[in-house]
Amino acid sequence: MRDKPLFFAWLASRQLVAAAGLLCAGIAALIFWLYGLPKEAIIYLFCLCAAGTVFFAGISFLRFWRKDKILRKMEEEILVTTEDLPEATTLIEADYSRLLHRLVRENRQLQAQADASLADLTAYYTLWVHQIKTPIAAMDLLLQSGPGKATELEIELQKISQYVDMVLQYLRLDSEAKDLVLHRCHLDQILRQTVRKYAKLFILKKIRLTFQETHLEILSDEKWLSFLLEQLLSNALKYTPSGGEISIFSEGEQTLVIADTGIGIAPEDLPRVFDKGFTGNNGRMDQKATGIGLYLCRRVAALLGHTISITSQQGQGTQVHIGLGRPKFEVE
């Protein structure tokens, strides 16, 4: 709502000019009186000044009214644009116009970023919903099959838990509070916990595990690093056929390797395996693949200050190399 009537608002914006005009008219009248000019001449001068003042004040008020009308209409329509702004007629109005143009540009950039983020989340949630339906349907079938399916049920339940963790970590990565706590931790202890989590799947798929202790103490966040290792081990189990082997060992002083004898990755897919949503040839064979797992691994590794790379030979296996050197953070 308008704080004061339009006329008084216009008059307030012109009060200095009006005061200056009245002062000049008063000085002129005083000079004419001192020189003894007839009263008729002084009255005539005042009439001419008043007529001119009313004429130009009317034009000024009309422009003021038009600008106010345009701005009020834009406010009512919540139209975030500068194309219909009235033309600036003073330096201050030009300054305000430039400021509004800049604010609108920044608002559009922020809106575009928000739209892109929403589109990414929508796409991911759609994939996630379809992905989580599979273990739920499998559990339903196992329950209908009767007793003796406890191990299979636990594995399907574990998949659901993993998918829930993925979506939670996905949201946390893009939030301002990432809950990152760096401290010295024993890598072998984290690896044992990760392997223990997938022990039943190793047994069910008859996949052999070769685990060589690394004896490494690293600076990292245990929770985020566990998530990274779980994703990589889950991928290795997913693409290693029954009777295969997965090896975990250190290479050098600060590099961890997770190698498998699975189906491998096509050479043309290797450069893009960390891209968001990319599934490649393996994804076309596995319709449930979403292309999110390795993307999250790369994001988490970057968050922790670690590096991650993959080498692979199609039909022979894949090796993931995780550089666990001390993270280099800039002090602000």
C-alpha positions in Angstrom: 0.0 0.0 0.0 1.1 3.6 -0.7 2.2 5.4 2.5 0.9 8.8 1.3 -1.3 10.2 -1.5 0.4 10.3 -4.9 0.3 14.1 -5.1 2.0 14.6 -1.7 4.6 11.9 -2.6 5.4 13.8 -5.8 5.5 17.1 -3.9 7.9 15.6 -1.4 10.2 14.5 -4.2 10.3 18.1 -5.6 10.3 20.0 -2.3 13.8 21.4 -2.7 13.1 22.6 -6.3 9.8 24.2 -5.1 11.6 25.9 -2.2 14.2 27.3 -4.5 11.6 28.6 -6.9 9.7 30.3 -4.1 12.9 31.8 -2.8 13.8 33.2 -6.2 10.3 34.6 -6.6 10.5 36.3 -3.2 13.9 37.8 -3.9 12.7 39.1 -7.3 9.6 40.7 -5.6 11.8 42.3 -2.9 14.1 43.8 -5.5 11.2 45.2 -7.5 9.7 46.7 -4.4 13.0 48.3 -3.4 13.3 49.9 -6.8 9.8 51.2 -6.5 8.2 49.4 -9.4 4.4 49.4 -9.5 2.4 46.8 -7.7 0.8 45.8 -11.0 4.2 44.8 -12.4 5.0 42.7 -9.4 1.6 40.9 -9.5 2.0 40.4 -13.2 5.4 38.8 -12.6 3.9 36.5 -10.0 1.1 35.4 -12.3 3.5 34.6 -15.1 5.7 32.6 -12.6 2.7 30.8 -11.2 1.4 29.9 -14.7 4.8 28.6 -15.7 5.2 26.7 -12.5 1.8 25.1 -12.8 2.4 24.1 -16.4 5.8 22.5 -15.8 4.7 21.0 -12.4 1.8 19.4 -14.3 4.1 17.8 -16.8 6.4 16.6 -14.0 3.5 15.2 -12.0 2.1 13.4 -15.1 5.5 11.7 -15.7 5.7 10.8 -12.0 2.2 9.3 -12.1 3.1 7.2 -15.2 6.2 5.8 -13.6 4.4 5.0 -10.4 1.6 3.2 -12.4 4.1 1.1 -14.3 6.0 0.1 -11.1 2.8 -0.6 -9.2 1.7 -2.9 -12.0 5.0 -4.7 -12.1 4.8 -5.2 -8.3 1.3 -6.6 -8.5 2.3 -9.0 -11.3 5.5 -10.0 -9.6 7.2 -9.5 -12.9 11.0 -9.9 -12.3 12.2 -8.1 -15.4 13.7 -4.7 -16.3 12.5 -4.5 -19.9 9.3 -2.6 -19.0 10.9 -0.2 -16.5 10.2 3.4 -17.2 13.0 5.4 -18.8 15.4 7.1 -16.3 15.3 10.9 -16.6 17.8 11.8 -13.8 21.2 10.5 -12.8 19.8 8.9 -9.6 17.1 7.1 -11.5 19.8 5.8 -13.9 21.8 4.6 -10.9 18.8 2.8 -9.6 18.0 1.4 -13.0 21.6 -0.1 -13.3 21.3 -1.5 -9.8 17.9 -3.2 -10.7 19.4 -4.6 -13.9 22.2 -6.2 -12.0 19.9 -7.6 -9.3 17.6 -9.1 -11.9 20.6 -10.7 -13.7 21.9 -12.2 -10.5 18.4 -13.4 -9.6 18.1 -15.1 -12.9 21.4 -16.8 -12.4 20.4 -18.0 -9.0 17.0 -19.2 -10.4 18.8 -21.1 -13.2 21.0 -22.8 -10.6 18.1 -23.7 -8.4 16.2 -25.1 -11.4 19.2 -27.1 -12.5 19.6 -28.4 -8.9 15.9 -29.3 -8.7 16.1 -31.1 -12.1 19.1 -33.1 -10.9 17.4 -34.1 -7.7 14.2 -35.0 -9.5 16.1 -37.2 -12.0 18.1 -38.8 -9.2 15.0 -39.5 -7.1 13.3 -41.0 -10.1 16.2 -43.4 -10.7 16.4 -44.1 -6.9 12.7 -45.0 -6.7 13.0 -47.5 -9.6 16.2 -48.9 -8.1 14.9 -49.5 -4.7 11.8 -51.2 -6.0 14.0 -54.2 -7.1 15.1 -55.4 -3.7 11.7 -54.7 -2.3 10.1 -56.9 -4.9 12.8 -59.5 -4.4 12.1 -59.6 -0.6 8.4 -60.0 -1.3 9.1 -63.1 -3.5 11.5 -64.5 -1.0 8.9 -64.2 1.7 6.4 -66.0 -0.4 8.9 -68.8 -1.0 8.7 -69.8 2.6 11.4 -70.3 5.3 15.1 -70.9 4.6 15.6 -67.6 2.7 17.0 -65.6 5.6 20.4 -64.9 4.0 18.9 -63.7 0.7 16.4 -61.5 2.6 19.3 -59.9 4.6 21.2 -59.2 1.4 18.2 -57.5 -0.2 17.6 -55.5 3.0 21.3 -54.5 2.8 20.7 -53.2 -0.7 17.8 -51.1 0.5 20.0 -49.7 3.3 22.8 -48.9 0.8 20.4 -47.1 -1.6 19.0 -45.0 1.4 22.6 -44.1 2.4 23.3 -43.1 -1.2 20.4 -40.6 -1.4 21.3 -39.2 2.0 25.0 -38.7 1.1 23.9 -37.3 -2.3 21.9 -34.6 -0.5 24.6 -33.9 2.0 27.2 -33.4 -0.7 25.3 -30.4 -2.1 24.4 -28.9 1.3 26.4 -26.3 3.1 26.9 -28.5 6.2 28.7 -31.6 5.0 29.5 -32.8 8.6 33.2 -33.3 7.7 35.4 -34.3 10.6 39.1 -35.0 9.7 41.2 -37.0 12.1 43.8 -39.8 12.1 42.2 -43.2 11.5 43.4 -46.7 10.9 42.6 -47.7 7.3 42.6 -51.5 8.1 39.9 -51.0 10.7 37.7 -49.2 8.2 38.4 -51.8 5.6 37.5 -54.7 7.9 34.1 -53.0 8.8 33.4 -52.6 5.1 34.3 -56.2 4.2 32.3 -57.5 7.2 29.2 -55.6 5.9 29.4 -57.5 2.6 30.5 -60.9 4.0 27.2 -62.7 3.3 27.2 -61.5 -0.3 30.8 -62.8 -0.8 29.6 -66.2 0.5 26.4 -66.2 -1.5 28.1 -65.3 -4.8 31.1 -67.6 -4.0 33.6 -64.8 -4.6 37.0 -65.1 -3.0 38.4 -62.2 -1.0 42.1 -61.4 -0.7 42.8 -58.8 1.9 46.3 -57.7 2.6 46.7 -55.4 5.6 47.9 -51.9 4.7 49.1 -50.8 8.2 48.3 -47.3 7.0 47.2 -44.4 9.3 45.6 -41.7 7.3 44.0 -38.3 7.8 40.4 -38.5 6.6 36.7 -38.6 7.7 35.9 -42.1 8.7 32.2 -41.9 7.8 32.7 -40.4 4.4 35.6 -42.7 3.6 33.5 -45.8 4.7 30.8 -44.7 2.3 33.4 -44.4 -0.5 34.8 -47.8 0.1 31.4 -49.4 0.4 30.4 -48.1 -3.0 33.5 -49.4 -4.6 33.3 -52.8 -3.0 29.6 -53.0 -3.9 30.5 -52.2 -7.5 33.2 -54.9 -7.5 30.8 -57.5 -6.1 28.1 -56.4 -8.6 30.2 -56.9 -11.7 32.3 -59.9 -10.6 30.7 -63.3 -11.5 30.5 -66.3 -9.2 33.8 -67.9 -8.5 35.7 -64.6 -9.1 38.1 -62.8 -6.8 38.3 -59.4 -5.2 41.6 -58.1 -3.8 42.3 -55.2 -1.4 45.9 -54.1 -0.9 48.1 -51.1 -0.6 50.3 -49.8 -3.4 53.2 -47.6 -2.2 52.8 -45.6 1.0 49.4 -43.8 0.4 47.5 -45.7 -2.3 44.8 -48.2 -1.7 43.8 -50.6 -4.5 40.5 -52.5 -4.9 40.9 -55.0 -7.8 38.4 -57.6 -9.1 38.3 -60.2 -11.8 35.0 -59.1 -13.1 33.7 -58.2 -16.5 35.8 -55.0 -16.7 35.0 -51.7 -18.5 35.2 -51.0 -22.2 38.1 -48.7 -23.2 35.8 -46.1 -24.7 33.8 -45.9 -21.4 36.8 -45.4 -19.0 37.1 -41.6 -19.5 33.5 -41.1 -18.5 32.9 -43.6 -15.7 32.8 -40.8 -13.1 30.4 -38.7 -15.0 27.0 -38.3 -13.5 24.4 -40.6 -14.9 26.8 -42.4 -17.2 26.3 -46.2 -17.3 28.2 -47.3 -20.4 28.1 -50.8 -21.9 27.9 -52.4 -18.5 24.9 -50.3 -17.7 23.1 -51.4 -20.8 23.6 -55.0 -19.7 22.4 -54.2 -16.2 19.1 -52.2 -16.6 19.2 -51.3 -12.9 22.4 -49.3 -13.2 21.9 -45.5 -12.5 25.4 -44.1 -13.1 25.3 -42.4 -9.7 27.7 -44.6 -7.6 31.0 -43.7 -9.2 29.9 -40.1 -9.5 29.4 -40.0 -5.8 32.7 -41.7 -5.2 34.5 -39.0 -7.2 32.7 -36.2 -5.3 33.4 -37.8 -1.9 37.1 -38.4 -2.8 37.4 -34.7 -3.8 35.7 -33.7 -0.5 38.2 -35.6 1.5 41.1 -34.4 -0.5 41.9 -37.8 -1.9 42.2 -39.0 -5.5 40.5 -41.8 -7.3 41.3 -43.4 -10.7 40.3 -46.6 -12.5 42.2 -48.9 -14.8 40.4 -51.8 -16.5 40.6 -54.5 -19.1 37.3 -55.7 -20.6 36.7 -59.3 -19.6 39.6 -59.4 -17.2 38.8 -57.1 -14.3 39.0 -53.6 -12.9 41.4 -51.9 -10.5 40.4 -48.8 -8.5 43.3 -46.7 -7.1 42.5 -44.4 -4.2 45.2 -41.9 -3.3 45.0 -41.3 0.5 47.7 -38.7 0.9 47.3 -35.9 3.3 44.6 -33.6 2.1 45.7 -30.1 1.1 43.2 -27.5 2.3 43.4 -23.7 1.9 43.1 -21.7 5.1 40.6 -18.9 4.7 
